[in-house]
C-alpha cells in the first residue's frame, strides 16, 4: 500500500515535501500557535521544545519524503504504542526500501 502510493514519488514527492515544509514553517511562525501545535504534536513526537523532534531533524537535514518518513518512524518507534514498535520499524524499512529503489532507478 505505501509502496504503491510513492512509486512515482520523484516530482510529486518533492512537491509534497516542499508544501509540508512551508506548512510547518507557517505553523511555527506565531508563538500563539504553540498551544495548538502541542495538541497536534504530542510528547511521543519529541515535544515542541525538543531540538531533536523528528520534524525539526527532517527539515534541518533537508530529507526527501521517503527518508524523512523513515527517520520519523525510527525516532518514534514504540513511543505511541509499545506493542507496535516492530510495526513502526517495519514502516521505516519500507520507506528506506522505496528510497533505495528510487536511487537505483536514477542511477540506472
N, CA, C and O atoms as a MOPAC input file, in Angstrom:
PM7 MOZYME 1SCF
protein

 N      0.82500 1    -1.19000 1     0.00000 1
 C      0.00000 1     0.00000 1     0.00000 1
 C      0.87000 1     1.25600 1     0.00000 1
 O      0.67800 1     2.12400 1    -0.85100 1
 N      1.81700 1     1.37700 1     0.92300 1
 C      2.69200 1     2.53700 1     0.96200 1
 C      3.51800 1     2.60500 1    -0.31200 1
 O      3.66900 1     3.67200 1    -0.90700 1
 N      4.04900 1     1.46800 1    -0.72800 1
 C      4.89200 1     1.43800 1    -1.92600 1
 C      4.12200 1     1.92500 1    -3.14500 1
 O      4.66700 1     2.67000 1    -3.96000 1
 N      2.86200 1     1.51600 1    -3.28300 1
 C      2.05000 1     1.93600 1    -4.42800 1
 C      1.89000 1     3.45300 1    -4.45500 1
 O      1.91900 1     4.06800 1    -5.52100 1
 N      1.72200 1     4.04800 1    -3.28300 1
 C      1.48400 1     5.48600 1    -3.21400 1
 C      2.70400 1     6.30300 1    -3.61900 1
 O      2.56400 1     7.45700 1    -4.02300 1
 N      3.89200 1     5.72700 1    -3.51800 1
 C      5.09800 1     6.50600 1    -3.76100 1
 C      5.96000 1     5.98000 1    -4.89300 1
 O      7.12500 1     6.36300 1    -5.00500 1
 N      5.40900 1     5.10100 1    -5.74500 1
 C      6.17900 1     4.60900 1    -6.87200 1
 C      6.60100 1     5.73800 1    -7.79900 1
 O      7.69400 1     5.70100 1    -8.36500 1
 N      5.74800 1     6.73600 1    -7.95800 1
 C      6.05700 1     7.87700 1    -8.81900 1
 C      6.37700 1     9.09000 1    -7.96000 1
 O      5.85900 1    10.18100 1    -8.20200 1
 N      7.21000 1     8.90700 1    -6.98000 1
 C      7.49900 1     9.90900 1    -5.97200 1
 C      8.35600 1    11.06200 1    -6.46500 1
 O      8.27100 1    12.16100 1    -5.91800 1
 N      9.17800 1    10.84500 1    -7.48300 1
 C     10.19600 1    11.81100 1    -7.86600 1
 C      9.70000 1    13.25500 1    -7.77900 1
 O     10.02700 1    13.94800 1    -6.81600 1
 N      8.93600 1    13.71900 1    -8.73700 1
 C      8.48500 1    15.10300 1    -8.73200 1
 C      7.37200 1    15.33000 1    -7.72900 1
 O      7.40300 1    16.31100 1    -6.98700 1
 N      6.39000 1    14.44100 1    -7.69200 1
 C      5.26600 1    14.60600 1    -6.77700 1
 C      5.73000 1    14.57100 1    -5.32900 1
 O      5.25200 1    15.35100 1    -4.50500 1
 N      6.65400 1    13.67600 1    -5.01300 1
 C      7.16500 1    13.56200 1    -3.64500 1
 C      7.91000 1    14.80900 1    -3.21800 1
 O      7.75900 1    15.26500 1    -2.08400 1
 N      8.71200 1    15.36700 1    -4.11100 1
 C      9.45100 1    16.58400 1    -3.78600 1
 C      8.50600 1    17.75800 1    -3.59700 1
 O      8.69700 1    18.57300 1    -2.69500 1
 N      7.47900 1    17.84800 1    -4.45100 1
 C      6.49600 1    18.92100 1    -4.33300 1
 C      5.74700 1    18.79000 1    -3.00900 1
 O      5.52000 1    19.78500 1    -2.31900 1
 N      5.36200 1    17.55800 1    -2.65400 1
 C      4.64800 1    17.32300 1    -1.40800 1
 C      5.52700 1    17.69700 1    -0.21600 1
 O      5.04600 1    18.28100 1     0.75500 1
 N      6.80100 1    17.36500 1    -0.29100 1
 C      7.72400 1    17.69400 1     0.79100 1
 C      7.85700 1    19.21000 1     0.94300 1
 O      7.84100 1    19.72300 1     2.06100 1
 N      7.98700 1    19.92200 1    -0.16700 1
 C      8.10200 1    21.37700 1    -0.09700 1
 C      6.84500 1    22.00600 1     0.50700 1
 O      6.93600 1    22.94400 1     1.29900 1
 N      5.68400 1    21.49200 1     0.13500 1
 C      4.43900 1    22.01500 1     0.70000 1
 C      4.36800 1    21.74500 1     2.19700 1
 O      3.90800 1    22.59200 1     2.96200 1
 N      4.82700 1    20.55700 1     2.62100 1
 C      4.82600 1    20.21500 1     4.04300 1
 C      5.77700 1    21.12600 1     4.81800 1
 O      5.46200 1    21.56600 1     5.92300 1
 N      6.94600 1    21.40500 1     4.22900 1
 C      7.89900 1    22.30800 1     4.88100 1
 C      7.30300 1    23.70500 1     5.04700 1
 O      7.41800 1    24.31400 1     6.11000 1
 N      6.67100 1    24.20400 1     3.99500 1
 C      6.05600 1    25.53100 1     4.05000 1
 C      4.97300 1    25.57600 1     5.11800 1
 O      4.88000 1    26.54300 1     5.87300 1
 N      4.16000 1    24.53600 1     5.18100 1
 C      3.08700 1    24.48400 1     6.17600 1
 C      3.64800 1    24.45100 1     7.58600 1
 O      3.12200 1    25.10800 1     8.48400 1
 N      4.70900 1    23.69300 1     7.78200 1
 C      5.33100 1    23.60500 1     9.10400 1
 C      5.89900 1    24.95700 1     9.51900 1
 O      5.70600 1    25.39300 1    10.65400 1
 N      6.58900 1    25.61200 1     8.61100 1
 C      7.15300 1    26.93800 1     8.91600 1
 C      6.04200 1    27.92200 1     9.28000 1
 O      6.18300 1    28.70200 1    10.22200 1
 N      4.95000 1    27.88500 1     8.53900 1
 C      3.84100 1    28.80200 1     8.79800 1
 C      3.22200 1    28.53600 1    10.17100 1
 O      2.85500 1    29.47200 1    10.88100 1
 N      3.10800 1    27.26400 1    10.54200 1
 C      2.52600 1    26.92100 1    11.84100 1
 C      3.36100 1    27.44800 1    12.99900 1
 O      2.81300 1    27.83000 1    14.03300 1
 N      4.66800 1    27.47300 1    12.83800 1
 C      5.54800 1    27.84000 1    13.94100 1
 C      5.89600 1    29.31600 1    13.97200 1
 O      6.57600 1    29.78000 1    14.88800 1
 N      5.43700 1    30.05000 1    12.98100 1
 C      5.74500 1    31.47800 1    12.89900 1
 C      5.24600 1    32.22800 1    14.12600 1
 O      5.97100 1    33.04300 1    14.69600 1
 N      4.05100 1    31.96200 1    14.51800 1
 C      3.40700 1    32.71400 1    15.58500 1
 C      3.45600 1    31.91600 1    16.89000 1
 O      2.96000 1    30.79100 1    16.95700 1
 N      4.05000 1    32.50100 1    17.91000 1
 C      4.17600 1    31.81600 1    19.20600 1
 C      2.81500 1    31.48100 1    19.80700 1
 O      2.70900 1    30.55400 1    20.60900 1
 N      1.78500 1    32.21400 1    19.43600 1
 C      0.44300 1    31.94700 1    19.96000 1
 C     -0.07200 1    30.58700 1    19.50400 1
 O     -0.98100 1    30.02700 1    20.11700 1
 N      0.50400 1    30.05900 1    18.43600 1
 C      0.07100 1    28.76200 1    17.92100 1
 C      0.63800 1    27.59300 1    18.71900 1
 O      0.25600 1    26.44800 1    18.47500 1
 N      1.54500 1    27.85100 1    19.67000 1
 C      2.21600 1    26.76900 1    20.39200 1
 C      1.22700 1    25.83700 1    21.08800 1
 O      1.45200 1    24.62700 1    21.13500 1
 N      0.14500 1    26.37600 1    21.62600 1
 C     -0.83700 1    25.53400 1    22.30300 1
 C     -1.48200 1    24.56700 1    21.31000 1
 O     -1.63800 1    23.38100 1    21.60000 1
 N     -1.85100 1    25.07500 1    20.15400 1
 C     -2.44700 1    24.23700 1    19.11400 1
 C     -1.44200 1    23.20000 1    18.63100 1
 O     -1.77600 1    22.02700 1    18.46500 1
 N     -0.20500 1    23.64400 1    18.40800 1
 C      0.83900 1    22.73400 1    17.95200 1
 C      1.03900 1    21.61500 1    18.95600 1
 O      1.22400 1    20.46200 1    18.56700 1
 N      1.00700 1    21.93600 1    20.24000 1
 C      1.15200 1    20.92200 1    21.28000 1
 C      0.06800 1    19.86400 1    21.21500 1
 O      0.30800 1    18.70500 1    21.55400 1
 N     -1.11500 1    20.24800 1    20.78500 1
 C     -2.21500 1    19.28800 1    20.67100 1
 C     -2.05100 1    18.36700 1    19.46900 1
 O     -2.44400 1    17.20200 1    19.51700 1
 N     -1.46900 1    18.89000 1    18.38900 1
 C     -1.31300 1    18.05000 1    17.20400 1
 C      0.05200 1    17.37800 1    17.15700 1
 O      0.30200 1    16.54400 1    16.28700 1
 N      0.93000 1    17.73100 1    18.07900 1
 C      2.26600 1    17.13100 1    18.16000 1
 C      2.51800 1    16.68800 1    19.59200 1
 O      3.24100 1    17.35400 1    20.33300 1
 N      1.92700 1    15.56900 1    19.98200 1
 C      2.05600 1    15.10100 1    21.36700 1
 C      3.49800 1    14.74200 1    21.74000 1
 O      4.39100 1    14.73400 1    20.89300 1
 N      3.70100 1    14.44600 1    23.02700 1
 C      5.03600 1    14.18100 1    23.56000 1
 C      5.79300 1    13.08300 1    22.82600 1
 O      7.01400 1    13.16700 1    22.69200 1
 N      5.09800 1    12.05200 1    22.34600 1
 C      5.81100 1    10.96900 1    21.69000 1
 C      6.39700 1    11.41300 1    20.34400 1
 O      7.15400 1    10.66400 1    19.72700 1
 N      6.05900 1    12.60900 1    19.88700 1
 C      6.68600 1    13.17200 1    18.68200 1
 C      8.03500 1    13.79700 1    19.02900 1
 O      8.80200 1    14.14600 1    18.13100 1
 N      8.32600 1    13.93900 1    20.29400 1
 C      9.59600 1    14.51400 1    20.71800 1
 C      9.42100 1    15.81500 1    21.47900 1
 O     10.32700 1    16.24600 1    22.19200 1
 N      8.25700 1    16.44500 1    21.33300 1
 C      7.98700 1    17.68800 1    22.04400 1
 C      8.40400 1    18.91100 1    21.26400 1
 O      9.46500 1    18.92900 1    20.64100 1
 N      7.58000 1    19.92300 1    21.29400 1
 C      7.80300 1    21.15500 1    20.54000 1
 C      9.13200 1    21.80500 1    20.91900 1
 O      9.79500 1    22.39300 1    20.06500 1
 N      9.52600 1    21.70700 1    22.17800 1
 C     10.75600 1    22.35300 1    22.63600 1
 C     11.99200 1    21.47200 1    22.46300 1
 O     13.10400 1    21.91200 1    22.75600 1
 N     11.82000 1    20.25400 1    22.00000 1
 C     12.94300 1    19.33000 1    21.80200 1
 C     13.63400 1    19.64500 1    20.47000 1
 O     12.99500 1    19.57700 1    19.42000 1
 N     14.92200 1    19.98800 1    20.49500 1
 C     15.61200 1    20.31400 1    19.23900 1
 C     15.76600 1    19.10300 1    18.31800 1
 O     16.09000 1    19.25600 1    17.14100 1
 N     15.53600 1    17.90500 1    18.84900 1
 C     15.68800 1    16.69100 1    18.04800 1
 C     14.34200 1    16.08000 1    17.67000 1
 O     14.27700 1    14.91000 1    17.29200 1
 N     13.28100 1    16.85200 1    17.76900 1
 C     11.97200 1    16.39500 1    17.33200 1
 C     12.07700 1    15.98600 1    15.86000 1
 O     12.75000 1    16.65400 1    15.07500 1
 N     11.42300 1    14.90400 1    15.49200 1
 C     11.56700 1    14.33200 1    14.15000 1
 C     11.41200 1    15.36900 1    13.04200 1
 O     12.24900 1    15.41800 1    12.14100 1
 N     10.37900 1    16.19000 1    13.07800 1
 C     10.14100 1    17.14700 1    12.00400 1
 C     11.28500 1    18.15700 1    11.89600 1
 O     11.63500 1    18.58200 1    10.79600 1
 N     11.86300 1    18.53900 1    13.02600 1
 C     12.96900 1    19.50100 1    13.00800 1
 C     14.21800 1    18.88500 1    12.38500 1
 O     14.91800 1    19.53800 1    11.61200 1
 N     14.48800 1    17.64500 1    12.71900 1
 C     15.64600 1    16.94300 1    12.15500 1
 C     15.44900 1    16.74700 1    10.64900 1
 O     16.36800 1    16.98200 1     9.86400 1
 N     14.26000 1    16.32000 1    10.25600 1
 C     13.95500 1    16.09600 1     8.83600 1
 C     14.15100 1    17.37900 1     8.04200 1
 O     14.74700 1    17.36000 1     6.96500 1
 N     13.65500 1    18.48900 1     8.56500 1
 C     13.80600 1    19.76700 1     7.86800 1
 C     15.25900 1    20.23200 1     7.86400 1
 O     15.74900 1    20.71400 1     6.84300 1
 N     15.95000 1    20.09500 1     8.98700 1
 C     17.34300 1    20.53700 1     9.07400 1
 C     18.23100 1    19.76600 1     8.10200 1
 O     19.13900 1    20.33700 1     7.49800 1
 N     17.97100 1    18.48300 1     7.95600 1
 C     18.76600 1    17.63900 1     7.06000 1
 C     18.24800 1    17.67800 1     5.62700 1
 O     18.84400 1    17.07900 1     4.73200 1
 N     17.13300 1    18.38800 1     5.40500 1
 C     16.51100 1    18.51500 1     4.08200 1
 C     16.27800 1    17.15000 1     3.43700 1
 O     16.63100 1    16.92600 1     2.27900 1
 N     15.67800 1    16.24400 1     4.21000 1
 C     15.40900 1    14.89800 1     3.71500 1
 C     14.19600 1    14.88500 1     2.80200 1
 O     13.26000 1    15.66300 1     2.98500 1
 N     14.21800 1    13.99500 1     1.81800 1
 C     13.04500 1    13.85000 1     0.96300 1
 C     11.96600 1    13.08000 1     1.73100 1
 O     12.16300 1    12.70600 1     2.88700 1
 N     10.84500 1    12.85300 1     1.08600 1
 C      9.70300 1    12.24600 1     1.77500 1
 C     10.03300 1    10.86800 1     2.34200 1
 O      9.72500 1    10.58400 1     3.50000 1
 N     10.65400 1    10.01500 1     1.53800 1
 C     10.93300 1     8.64800 1     1.98600 1
 C     11.89700 1     8.62200 1     3.16400 1
 O     11.63700 1     7.95400 1     4.16500 1
 N     13.00500 1     9.34100 1     3.05100 1
 C     13.98300 1     9.34000 1     4.14700 1
 C     13.41700 1    10.03300 1     5.38300 1
 O     13.67400 1     9.60100 1     6.50600 1
 N     12.65900 1    11.09000 1     5.18900 1
 C     12.02400 1    11.76300 1     6.31900 1
 C     11.05500 1    10.85200 1     7.04200 1
 O     10.99900 1    10.83900 1     8.27200 1
 N     10.29400 1    10.09100 1     6.27500 1
 C      9.34500 1     9.15500 1     6.88900 1
 C     10.08100 1     8.06100 1     7.65500 1
 O      9.64700 1     7.65800 1     8.73400 1
 N     11.18600 1     7.58200 1     7.10400 1
 C     11.97500 1     6.55000 1     7.79300 1
 C     12.50000 1     7.09300 1     9.12300 1
 O     12.40300 1     6.42100 1    10.14900 1
 N     13.05100 1     8.29500 1     9.10800 1
 C     13.55700 1     8.91500 1    10.34300 1
 C     12.42700 1     9.07300 1    11.34700 1
 O     12.60000 1     8.80000 1    12.53500 1
 N     11.27900 1     9.51100 1    10.87000 1
 C     10.11900 1     9.70900 1    11.74600 1
 C      9.73500 1     8.40400 1    12.43000 1
 O      9.56500 1     8.37100 1    13.64900 1
 N      9.59800 1     7.32800 1    11.65900 1
 C      9.18500 1     6.05500 1    12.25100 1
 C     10.24000 1     5.47900 1    13.17800 1
 O      9.90100 1     4.86900 1    14.19300 1
 N     11.51900 1     5.66100 1    12.84800 1
 C     12.58600 1     5.16800 1    13.72800 1
 C     12.58600 1     5.95600 1    15.04500 1
 O     12.67300 1     5.36900 1    16.12300 1
 N     12.48900 1     7.27000 1    14.95000 1
 C     12.56500 1     8.09400 1    16.16200 1
 C     11.36500 1     7.91300 1    17.08000 1
 O     11.46800 1     8.13200 1    18.28700 1
 N     10.25000 1     7.52100 1    16.53000 1
 C      9.03000 1     7.37000 1    17.32900 1
 C      8.69400 1     5.90700 1    17.61800 1
 O      7.68300 1     5.62300 1    18.26000 1
 N      9.51400 1     4.99200 1    17.16100 1
 C      9.21200 1     3.55900 1    17.28800 1
 C      8.86300 1     3.18300 1    18.72300 1
 O      9.66000 1     3.35700 1    19.64500 1
 N      7.65000 1     2.66200 1    18.88200 1
 C      7.19600 1     2.17400 1    20.17200 1
 C      6.80700 1     3.22900 1    21.18500 1
 O      6.38000 1     2.87600 1    22.28400 1
 N      6.93300 1     4.49500 1    20.87200 1
 C      6.62600 1     5.54500 1    21.84800 1
 C      5.12800 1     5.79700 1    21.98500 1
 O      4.63700 1     6.05800 1    23.08300 1
 N      4.41500 1     5.71900 1    20.88900 1
 C      2.96400 1     5.91700 1    20.94500 1
 C      2.30300 1     4.65400 1    21.50200 1
 O      1.42600 1     4.71900 1    22.36300 1
 N      2.73700 1     3.53000 1    20.99800 1
 C      2.19800 1     2.24000 1    21.43400 1
 C      3.34600 1     1.23200 1    21.46800 1
 O      3.78700 1     0.76400 1    20.41800 1
 N      3.83200 1     0.89300 1    22.66000 1
 C      4.96600 1    -0.03200 1    22.76600 1
 C      4.73700 1    -1.36700 1    22.05300 1
 O      5.69200 1    -2.02000 1    21.63300 1
 N      3.48900 1    -1.76300 1    21.91900 1
 C      3.19100 1    -3.03200 1    21.25200 1
 C      3.36000 1    -2.94900 1    19.73800 1
 O      3.35300 1    -3.97300 1    19.05500 1
 N      3.51200 1    -1.74000 1    19.21500 1
 C      3.65600 1    -1.55500 1    17.76600 1
 C      5.06600 1    -1.13600 1    17.36500 1
 O      5.27300 1    -0.63400 1    16.26000 1
 N      6.03200 1    -1.33600 1    18.25100 1
 C      7.40600 1    -0.93000 1    17.95400 1
 C      7.94100 1    -1.61500 1    16.70200 1
 O      8.55900 1    -0.96900 1    15.85600 1
 N      7.70600 1    -2.92000 1    16.58100 1
 C      8.17600 1    -3.65600 1    15.39600 1
 C      7.47100 1    -3.13900 1    14.15200 1
 O      8.10500 1    -2.96700 1    13.11100 1
 N      6.17900 1    -2.89100 1    14.24300 1
 C      5.43100 1    -2.35200 1    13.10200 1
 C      5.99800 1    -1.00100 1    12.66000 1
 O      6.13500 1    -0.74500 1    11.46400 1
 N      6.32600 1    -0.14400 1    13.62200 1
 C      6.91500 1     1.15500 1    13.29700 1
 C      8.24500 1     0.98000 1    12.55600 1
 O      8.51000 1     1.67400 1    11.57400 1
 N      9.07000 1     0.05500 1    13.03000 1
 C     10.36500 1    -0.17800 1    12.38700 1
 C     10.19600 1    -0.79900 1    11.00100 1
 O     10.98800 1    -0.52800 1    10.09900 1
 N      9.18000 1    -1.61700 1    10.83200 1
 C      8.90000 1    -2.18400 1     9.50300 1
 C      8.45800 1    -1.08600 1     8.53800 1
 O      8.79500 1    -1.12700 1     7.35500 1
 N      7.71000 1    -0.11200 1     9.03500 1
 C      7.31700 1     1.01700 1     8.18500 1
 C      8.56300 1     1.79400 1     7.76000 1
 O      8.68400 1     2.18700 1     6.60000 1
 N      9.48400 1     2.01500 1     8.69300 1
 C     10.73800 1     2.69900 1     8.36000 1
 C     11.48700 1     1.90900 1     7.29700 1
 O     12.02900 1     2.48700 1     6.35500 1
 N     11.51700 1     0.60300 1     7.44500 1
 C     12.19000 1    -0.27000 1     6.47900 1
 C     11.56300 1    -0.12600 1     5.08900 1
 O     12.27200 1    -0.11900 1     4.08300 1
 N     10.25100 1    -0.01300 1     5.03800 1
 C      9.54000 1     0.15800 1     3.77200 1
 C      9.96500 1     1.45400 1     3.08300 1
 O     10.22000 1     1.46900 1     1.87800 1
 N     10.03800 1     2.53900 1     3.85300 1
 C     10.44000 1     3.82200 1     3.26700 1
 C     11.90000 1     3.81600 1     2.82100 1
 O     12.24500 1     4.43800 1     1.81600 1
 N     12.75300 1     3.12000 1     3.55900 1
 C     14.15900 1     3.01000 1     3.14700 1
 C     14.24400 1     2.22400 1     1.84400 1
 O     15.00500 1     2.58500 1     0.94700 1
 N     13.46500 1     1.15100 1     1.73800 1
 C     13.44800 1     0.35400 1     0.50500 1
 C     12.96700 1     1.19500 1    -0.67900 1
 O     13.48500 1     1.06000 1    -1.78800 1
 N     11.98700 1     2.05300 1    -0.45000 1
 C     11.49500 1     2.92700 1    -1.51700 1
 C     12.58200 1     3.89000 1    -1.97500 1
 O     12.71700 1     4.15600 1    -3.17000 1
 N     13.35400 1     4.41200 1    -1.02900 1
 C     14.42900 1     5.33600 1    -1.38900 1
 C     15.53100 1     4.61800 1    -2.16000 1
 O     16.07200 1     5.15900 1    -3.12400 1
 N     15.85800 1     3.41600 1    -1.74200 1
 C     16.86700 1     2.62800 1    -2.46200 1
 C     16.39800 1     2.36900 1    -3.89100 1
 O     17.17300 1     2.50500 1    -4.83800 1
 N     15.13400 1     1.99800 1    -4.04300 1
 C     14.56200 1     1.74600 1    -5.36900 1
 C     14.63800 1     3.00800 1    -6.23600 1
 O     14.98500 1     2.93300 1    -7.41500 1
 N     14.31300 1     4.16100 1    -5.65200 1
 C     14.35300 1     5.42600 1    -6.38100 1
 C     15.77700 1     5.74600 1    -6.84500 1
 O     15.99500 1     6.14400 1    -7.99000 1
 N     16.73400 1     5.56700 1    -5.94300 1
 C     18.13400 1     5.86600 1    -6.27700 1
 C     18.67300 1     4.92400 1    -7.35300 1
 O     19.40000 1     5.35400 1    -8.24800 1
 N     18.31800 1     3.64800 1    -7.26700 1
 C     18.76200 1     2.68400 1    -8.28800 1
 C     18.18300 1     3.05200 1    -9.64900 1
 O     18.85900 1     2.94100 1   -10.67200 1
 N     16.92800 1     3.49100 1    -9.65200 1
 C     16.29800 1     3.89900 1   -10.90700 1
 C     16.99400 1     5.11500 1   -11.49000 1
 O     17.21100 1     5.17600 1   -12.70100 1
 N     17.35000 1     6.08200 1   -10.65800 1
 C     18.04700 1     7.28100 1   -11.12000 1
 C     19.42700 1     6.99000 1   -11.67800 1
 O     19.86400 1     7.60300 1   -12.65200 1
 N     20.10600 1     6.04200 1   -11.04300 1
 C     21.48200 1     5.75700 1   -11.42200 1
 C     21.61400 1     4.67100 1   -12.48300 1
 O     22.70200 1     4.36500 1   -12.97000 1
 N     20.45800 1     4.10400 1   -12.81900 1
 C     20.42000 1     3.11800 1   -13.90000 1
 C     21.06100 1     1.85300 1   -13.53200 1
 O     21.10700 1     0.92600 1   -14.34100 1

